């Protein structure tokens, strides 16, 4: 299966600042997604990162707060802007349509644990 | 919107025993996929098993098997010969493919924390 990495693995940030999280895959994939997992909670989809076009955001998430880039088929970034303590979560990227795997299976990166003080 | 319900927040089982985690979902779709993911304390989400809704045969992956009851919209996970390394949060997930595709977003349940004790 593909190797999915995320940077940073964790960070502690001050409120009002921004953090950019990177997701790198070692093969070209069609679909990349960004999820948020708040403490003790399930995963919530933030957006689908589309290669070469604007991301598709889920209800409750907006581009100004969570800008996403996807410059190619192996890389994406998620920025958490103007952070508040409520943004403290684990942020995970996932990918689908990995070469050699079942098309619709999604695989996850190791996550980025963000704490906002 | 699709909903996924896991009614057991926590479960425990003794090593080598069998445990079943329950999951129900609500959808009006006929074509969809179901998954169980495992999230150990290291937080890496690992795909355990998948089931295509159009298949009547229950999926099996080594010690992991599912009981898929489409009419009842139930998708339980059975773990046989439980091992200490099975201790993790288990998430049930539903995926409805986008129109004209086999790809789509996942909807997750709230998870079941499974503890395997010696």
Interface residues (C-beta under 8 A of the other chain):
Chain A: X30 X31 X33 X41 X42 X43 X44 X45 X48 X58 X90 X92 X94 X96 X97 X102 X103 X104 X105 X106 X107 X108 X110 X111 X113
Chain B: X33 X35 X37 X42 X43 X44 X45 X46 X47 X50 X91 X95 X97 X102 X103 X104 X105 X106 X108 X109 X110 X111
